[in-house]
Amino acid sequence: MLRMFVLLLGAALSVGGVLELLVHGPRGAGLQALVLGLLLLAGTLFERLRYGESDAPPTGPDWERTDETFVDPGSGRPMAVYQNRSTGKRRYVPIGRA
């Protein structure tokens, strides 16, 4: 939900910036809105490339599946919880893939 809001805000700022530039020329407000909108769009779209959402269970000797399961409210899929014993980091994997 938040991701969609940020994408819409970025798109609106970008479009508004372009319109401002077309109407009033290269003045500060249009350029600032365009740059901010493009930064919001790029950051939101490319964050998944950087942090990724893998459906594969984590591998390695320190990862173990816990007894915890839950239904992800965003996707409605049942999820299994994996935990790294050495770091405490947790990963959530769809049960159909676990």
PyRosetta script that sets phi, psi and omega in degrees:
from pyrosetta import init, pose_from_sequence

init()
pose = pose_from_sequence("MLRMFVLLLGAALSVGGVLELLVHGPRGAGLQALVLGLLLLAGTLFERLRYGESDAPPTGPDWERTDETFVDPGSGRPMAVYQNRSTGKRRYVPIGRA")
pose.set_psi(1, -48.9)
pose.set_omega(1, 178.8)
pose.set_phi(2, -63.9)
pose.set_psi(2, -40.3)
pose.set_omega(2, 179.5)
pose.set_phi(3, -60.0)
pose.set_psi(3, -43.1)
pose.set_omega(3, 179.2)
pose.set_phi(4, -64.7)
pose.set_psi(4, -40.7)
pose.set_omega(4, 178.0)
pose.set_phi(5, -61.2)
pose.set_psi(5, -44.5)
pose.set_omega(5, -179.5)
pose.set_phi(6, -65.6)
pose.set_psi(6, -39.3)
pose.set_omega(6, 177.1)
pose.set_phi(7, -63.5)
pose.set_psi(7, -43.2)
pose.set_omega(7, 178.4)
pose.set_phi(8, -66.0)
pose.set_psi(8, -40.0)
pose.set_omega(8, 177.6)
pose.set_phi(9, -63.1)
pose.set_psi(9, -44.2)
pose.set_omega(9, 178.0)
pose.set_phi(10, -61.8)
pose.set_psi(10, -41.4)
pose.set_omega(10, 178.8)
pose.set_phi(11, -66.0)
pose.set_psi(11, -43.1)
pose.set_omega(11, -179.8)
pose.set_phi(12, -64.1)
pose.set_psi(12, -43.1)
pose.set_omega(12, 178.2)
pose.set_phi(13, -63.7)
pose.set_psi(13, -40.7)
pose.set_omega(13, 179.5)
pose.set_phi(14, -63.5)
pose.set_psi(14, -47.6)
pose.set_omega(14, 179.8)
pose.set_phi(15, -64.3)
pose.set_psi(15, -44.5)
pose.set_omega(15, 178.2)
pose.set_phi(16, -61.0)
pose.set_psi(16, -40.2)
pose.set_omega(16, 177.8)
pose.set_phi(17, -63.8)
pose.set_psi(17, -42.5)
pose.set_omega(17, 178.4)
pose.set_phi(18, -64.2)
pose.set_psi(18, -44.3)
pose.set_omega(18, 178.8)
pose.set_phi(19, -62.4)
pose.set_psi(19, -41.5)
pose.set_omega(19, 177.9)
pose.set_phi(20, -61.7)
pose.set_psi(20, -42.1)
pose.set_omega(20, 178.3)
pose.set_phi(21, -65.5)
pose.set_psi(21, -38.6)
pose.set_omega(21, 179.5)
pose.set_phi(22, -67.7)
pose.set_psi(22, -37.2)
pose.set_omega(22, -176.4)
pose.set_phi(23, -81.4)
pose.set_psi(23, -45.7)
pose.set_omega(23, -171.6)
pose.set_phi(24, -110.3)
pose.set_psi(24, -1.2)
pose.set_omega(24, -179.9)
pose.set_phi(25, 81.7)
pose.set_psi(25, -173.2)
pose.set_omega(25, -173.2)
pose.set_phi(26, -76.7)
pose.set_psi(26, 73.5)
pose.set_omega(26, 174.4)
pose.set_phi(27, -107.0)
pose.set_psi(27, 170.3)
pose.set_omega(27, -171.7)
pose.set_phi(28, -57.9)
pose.set_psi(28, -45.5)
pose.set_omega(28, -171.7)
pose.set_phi(29, -63.7)
pose.set_psi(29, -44.7)
pose.set_omega(29, -178.5)
pose.set_phi(30, -66.5)
pose.set_psi(30, -42.7)
pose.set_omega(30, -179.7)
pose.set_phi(31, -67.3)
pose.set_psi(31, -40.5)
pose.set_omega(31, 178.9)
pose.set_phi(32, -64.4)
pose.set_psi(32, -44.3)
pose.set_omega(32, 179.2)
pose.set_phi(33, -63.1)
pose.set_psi(33, -42.1)
pose.set_omega(33, 179.6)
pose.set_phi(34, -63.4)
pose.set_psi(34, -46.7)
pose.set_omega(34, -178.9)
pose.set_phi(35, -65.4)
pose.set_psi(35, -44.3)
pose.set_omega(35, 179.2)
pose.set_phi(36, -62.8)
pose.set_psi(36, -43.0)
pose.set_omega(36, 178.6)
pose.set_phi(37, -62.3)
pose.set_psi(37, -43.1)
pose.set_omega(37, 178.7)
pose.set_phi(38, -66.4)
pose.set_psi(38, -37.0)
pose.set_omega(38, 177.1)
pose.set_phi(39, -64.9)
pose.set_psi(39, -42.2)
pose.set_omega(39, 177.3)
pose.set_phi(40, -62.3)
pose.set_psi(40, -45.0)
pose.set_omega(40, 179.3)
pose.set_phi(41, -63.0)
pose.set_psi(41, -49.1)
pose.set_omega(41, -177.7)
pose.set_phi(42, -63.7)
pose.set_psi(42, -44.7)
pose.set_omega(42, -179.3)
pose.set_phi(43, -63.3)
pose.set_psi(43, -40.2)
pose.set_omega(43, -179.1)
pose.set_phi(44, -72.9)
pose.set_psi(44, -39.3)
pose.set_omega(44, -179.0)
pose.set_phi(45, -72.8)
pose.set_psi(45, -36.4)
pose.set_omega(45, -175.5)
pose.set_phi(46, -91.5)
pose.set_psi(46, -6.9)
pose.set_omega(46, 178.9)
pose.set_phi(47, -65.5)
pose.set_psi(47, -29.1)
pose.set_omega(47, 178.3)
pose.set_phi(48, -70.6)
pose.set_psi(48, -29.0)
pose.set_omega(48, 176.0)
pose.set_phi(49, -68.1)
pose.set_psi(49, -38.5)
pose.set_omega(49, -177.0)
pose.set_phi(50, -75.4)
pose.set_psi(50, -47.6)
pose.set_omega(50, -174.8)
pose.set_phi(51, -98.6)
pose.set_psi(51, -20.6)
pose.set_omega(51, 173.3)
pose.set_phi(52, 50.1)
pose.set_psi(52, 151.3)
pose.set_omega(52, 174.6)
pose.set_phi(53, -124.5)
pose.set_psi(53, 96.7)
pose.set_omega(53, -178.7)
pose.set_phi(54, -91.1)
pose.set_psi(54, 136.9)
pose.set_omega(54, 175.7)
pose.set_phi(55, -90.1)
pose.set_psi(55, -3.2)
pose.set_omega(55, -178.5)
pose.set_phi(56, -83.3)
pose.set_psi(56, 140.0)
pose.set_omega(56, 176.2)
pose.set_phi(57, -62.1)
pose.set_psi(57, 145.0)
pose.set_omega(57, 179.3)
pose.set_phi(58, -66.6)
pose.set_psi(58, 148.2)
pose.set_omega(58, 179.4)
pose.set_phi(59, -112.2)
pose.set_psi(59, 160.9)
pose.set_omega(59, 179.5)
pose.set_phi(60, 124.6)
pose.set_psi(60, 156.9)
pose.set_omega(60, -174.9)
pose.set_phi(61, -70.3)
pose.set_psi(61, -22.2)
pose.set_omega(61, -177.0)
pose.set_phi(62, -87.8)
pose.set_psi(62, -10.9)
pose.set_omega(62, -179.1)
pose.set_phi(63, -87.7)
pose.set_psi(63, 134.5)
pose.set_omega(63, 175.5)
pose.set_phi(64, -141.9)
pose.set_psi(64, 146.5)
pose.set_omega(64, 178.0)
pose.set_phi(65, -78.6)
pose.set_psi(65, 134.2)
pose.set_omega(65, 177.4)
pose.set_phi(66, -90.9)
pose.set_psi(66, 177.5)
pose.set_omega(66, 177.3)
pose.set_phi(67, -83.0)
pose.set_psi(67, -3.7)
pose.set_omega(67, -176.6)
pose.set_phi(68, -76.2)
pose.set_psi(68, 137.5)
pose.set_omega(68, 170.1)
pose.set_phi(69, -141.0)
pose.set_psi(69, 155.7)
pose.set_omega(69, 177.5)
pose.set_phi(70, -160.1)
pose.set_psi(70, 167.8)
pose.set_omega(70, 176.1)
pose.set_phi(71, -101.3)
pose.set_psi(71, 122.3)
pose.set_omega(71, 180.0)
pose.set_phi(72, -67.1)
pose.set_psi(72, 120.9)
pose.set_omega(72, -177.4)
pose.set_phi(73, -66.8)
pose.set_psi(73, -25.6)
pose.set_omega(73, -179.2)
pose.set_phi(74, -75.5)
pose.set_psi(74, -41.9)
pose.set_omega(74, -175.7)
pose.set_phi(75, -106.2)
pose.set_psi(75, -18.6)
pose.set_omega(75, -177.1)
pose.set_phi(76, 78.5)
pose.set_psi(76, 7.0)
pose.set_omega(76, -177.8)
pose.set_phi(77, -90.6)
pose.set_psi(77, 143.5)
pose.set_omega(77, 173.2)
pose.set_phi(78, -71.3)
pose.set_psi(78, 138.3)
pose.set_omega(78, -175.1)
pose.set_phi(79, -122.2)
pose.set_psi(79, 146.8)
pose.set_omega(79, 172.6)
pose.set_phi(80, -106.2)
pose.set_psi(80, 150.7)
pose.set_omega(80, -178.6)
pose.set_phi(81, -109.2)
pose.set_psi(81, 127.9)
pose.set_omega(81, 174.3)
pose.set_phi(82, -112.4)
pose.set_psi(82, 144.2)
pose.set_omega(82, 179.8)
pose.set_phi(83, -133.0)
pose.set_psi(83, 139.7)
pose.set_omega(83, 175.7)
pose.set_phi(84, -87.5)
pose.set_psi(84, 118.1)
pose.set_omega(84, -176.0)
pose.set_phi(85, -63.4)
pose.set_psi(85, -33.0)
pose.set_omega(85, -175.0)
pose.set_phi(86, -82.7)
pose.set_psi(86, -31.3)
pose.set_omega(86, -176.8)
pose.set_phi(87, -109.7)
pose.set_psi(87, -20.0)
pose.set_omega(87, -176.8)
pose.set_phi(88, 84.0)
pose.set_psi(88, -1.4)
pose.set_omega(88, -179.9)
pose.set_phi(89, -66.0)
pose.set_psi(89, 143.4)
pose.set_omega(89, -178.4)
pose.set_phi(90, -118.2)
pose.set_psi(90, 146.2)
pose.set_omega(90, 175.7)
pose.set_phi(91, -129.1)
pose.set_psi(91, 143.4)
pose.set_omega(91, -178.7)
pose.set_phi(92, -115.6)
pose.set_psi(92, 123.5)
pose.set_omega(92, -172.3)
pose.set_phi(93, -125.9)
pose.set_psi(93, 134.0)
pose.set_omega(93, 175.5)
pose.set_phi(94, -56.0)
pose.set_psi(94, 135.9)
pose.set_omega(94, -174.1)
pose.set_phi(95, -63.8)
pose.set_psi(95, -32.4)
pose.set_omega(95, 178.0)
pose.set_phi(96, -62.2)
pose.set_psi(96, -20.2)
pose.set_omega(96, -178.7)
pose.set_phi(97, -106.8)
pose.set_psi(97, -9.7)
pose.set_omega(97, -175.2)
pose.set_phi(98, -77.3)
pose.dump_pdb("model.pdb")
